Amino acid sequence: MTSTSSTTSTSSTSSSSSSSSSTNYGSSDVNNVDWDGLIEELYQAKLATADSYSSKITTNETKISAYNDASDLLETLQTSSEALRAGADSSSSDSDVFAERKAYLTGVGGATASNVLTVSVESGSDTGTHSITVSQLATEQKVASGTYASSKSELSLSGSFKIGTAGGVAFQST
C-alpha cells in the first residue's frame, strides 16, 4: 500500500488598513496564495516609509525657509544700524552716533541751572546721572580808593590773595 502526505503552511498578517483581517499569504499550493493582498501589503509598507521621508523633507524645508527669513531680517537690521553710524547730521562724532553724548541741566528749588552753571561732555564719555550742588554763588567785590591823576600810576595797595576751589590747587598772588 502506498500513502501520500502533504503539508500546508499558512501565515497570518494583519493589514494596516482600516479593516483588520487575516489573510493566507503562504501556502505550498500556489493556487491558494493571495497575490493581490501580498503585493498590497508590500506596497503599503514602502508607501509608509516614503511618507515618513516626505514628512521629514517638508519639515526640513520649513526650517530652511525660517532660517533664511531670520538671516534676511538680521542682514536688514545690520544695514539699518550701520546707517546710524557717522550719520550726515552727526555733530560731535565722526565715527559713531552711539558715542555722542549730550548734557542736560536741571535746577532745584526754583533755580535756573543754566544761569548758574554750564557743562559739556565729550564723545564717548560714560553715561550716567551726576549731581552738582552749588552752595553759594560768588559775589562781586569792589575796592575803592581816592582819585588818581593817571591810569598808569600804582594803586598803592599791598598784600596778597588766593584764588582756587576747595580741595583744588590755589593760585596766590604777591
VENUR-V499997 format. One line per field, one symbol per residue. ss: DSSP state (2 for helix, 1 for strand, 0 for the rest). phi: phi as a letter, one per 40 degrees, with the letter a starting at -180 (. if undefined). Layout:
ss = ???
phi = ???
//
This chain:
ss = 000000000000010000000100000002220022222222222222222222222222222222222222222222222222000000000000222000000000000022220000000000000000000000000000000000000000000001100000001100
phi = .bbbbbbbbbbbbcccccbcabbccbaccccccccccccccccccccccccccccccccccccccccccccccccccccccccccfcccccbbcbaccccbbbbbbbbggccdccbabbabcdgcccibbbbbccaccbcbbbbaccbcbcccccgcbhbabbibcgbcbbbcb
//
